[in-house]
């Protein structure tokens, strides 16, 4: 509808103006614009994550190209606003020293913020950091806690890792073949 009206106004030879007066026509345009503006504001107030997604995507594309400075620049504001994917991304950059000085404590901070929101990749990586004592005291029990949270969401790497932990009896967990088989089976059912 809007294109037809604007086309009629800009290119009158393509389509004649409606039979109403020019004033009524512009009032209609203004009314349409106002309704559209209200609708857009209403939608944007309920979908502000759409803007976040675009910035997150730019950061991800930059990281995949090895442009970690851009990834950091895109993700940091999002992470500070609570975006769990961006928090995970910052944890990954700091853990590996990509585009920043490697800092395990800062990586743990960002992974924890993301993991507490239920982000499986962050839960798994936080489990690794506790298992290895990277940025935190080595703590097998806490590592298993984070692995389990990720595994229960269907995160295959965490399921496989728990299977291995229970098969051998590591991280303060007693050897338990039945539990090991359960986790290995869940991982295998997903193709891992």
N, C-alpha and C positions, 0 to 999 in steps of 0.2 A: 504494500500500500504506500509506504513512504517513498519508494523509488518511483512509483507512478506519479505521485504528486510532484516530487522534485523534478522529475523528467519533464512533466507538463509545464512546470514553471520555467525551467532553464531552456528547454527546447519546445516552444509552443507549437512549432510546425509538426512535431511528432504526435502530439496529442493535445487537443484543445482543452482549455481550462474548463472546469465544471460550469454549469449554468448559473451558479450562485455568484454573488458579487466578489470582487477581489478581497474585500475586508473579511467576508465570511470564510473565504478560502484560507487566508492567513491565520484567522482564528482557529480553523481546523488544524492547520499545520502546527500552531503553537500548542494546541490541546494534545495532539499526537506526540509532539516532542516532550511535553510535560509528563504524560503518562509513561512514555518510554524511559524518561529520566528517572522517574520514581521506581519503575520496575527494575532498572539497572542497579540503582542504589540498594533496593531491597535484596536483589540477588547477590550483589557484591558483599553486602553485610553478612550474608549467610554463607558465602563461599570464599572467604578471604584466603583459604588454603590454596585456591587455584593460583594465586600469585606466588605463593610459597612454592608450589609444585614447579612452576616455570623456573624459578631461581634454583631450586634443588636440581632440576634437570640440567641446567647450564653448568652447575658445579660438577655434576656427575660426568657430563660429556668432557669437561675440562680435565678432570682427574683421569679419565680413560685415555686422553691424549698425552698425559704426563704433565699437564699444566696445573700443578698443584697450588700455585699462588692464586690462580683464578678460582679454583675449587674452594680454597680457604676463604677468599673474599665473598663468594656466593653463599657458602654454608654458614659462616660465623653469625651473621645477623639472624638467620633462621634458627640456628641452634640456640641462640640466646633468647629467642621467642618461644622455645619449647618444641621445635620440630624434631621428633625422635630420629628421623632419617639423617638430618643434618648433624645432629649430635653424634650419631654413629660415625658419620663421615669424618668429623673432626677427631674423634677418638682414633680412627684408622690412620689419619694423617700424623697425629702426634705419636702413636705407637710405633709407626714405621719411619718417622722422620722425613715424610714427604712434604716438601715445601716449608717445613718448620724444623726447628731443632728437636730431635727426638726427646720426648718427655713422657715417661710412663705415667707419672702422677696425673698429668693433664689428660692423658688418654683415659685413665681410669675414671676421672671426673666426668668426661663426656660419655664414655660407655655406660657409666652408672646412670646418668640422667636418662639416656635412651633406654637402657634395660629396664629401668623402673616403670617405663611406660609400656613395657611388653614387647619391645622390638627384639625379635629372636636373634638376629645377627649380633646385636650388642650383648645380649645375654651370653651367647656362646663365646664371644671374644673376651668378655669380662671373666668368664670361667677360666679361659686359658691364662689370663693375666694372674688370677689368684693361684692357679695350679703352678705357675712358674715363678711367682713372687715378683712380678714386674709392676713396680709402682705401689705395691701393697705387700704386706708380709705374706709369705707363702701360706696358703690356707686351703687344704684339700676339701674340707667340708663345705666351705663357701663356694669353691669351684664347682663341686657336684651340685650344689643348689642352683647355680646359674645354668649349668649344663641341662639340668632337669627341667627348668622353666622353658628353656629353648626347645628341648626335645619334646615336651608335652604339646608344643605348638606345631610339631611336625618338622622341626628343623633337623634335616637329615644328618649333618655333621655332628650335631649334639647327640643324636640317637646312637650313631656309630661310636662316638667317643665314650658314651656311657656304657655301651656294650663292652668295649675294651676295658674300661675301668672295673666293671663287675666281673669280667672273665678272669682278670689277673688279681683283682683285689688291691686296688690302689686308692690314693687320695683319702685314706681313712675309711674306705668302704670295704667290708669283708667280701671275700670271694663268693660269688653267687651266680652259678651257671644258669639257673632258671631266669633270673633277671637279665643276665647278659644276653641270652637267646632272645628274650622279649624285645630288647632294644635293637639288637642286630636284625631281627625279623622286621621290625617297623622301618628301619633304615633300608633294608633290602626291598621291601614292598614299594618303596619310592624310587627304586632303581639305583641305589647307592651300594 
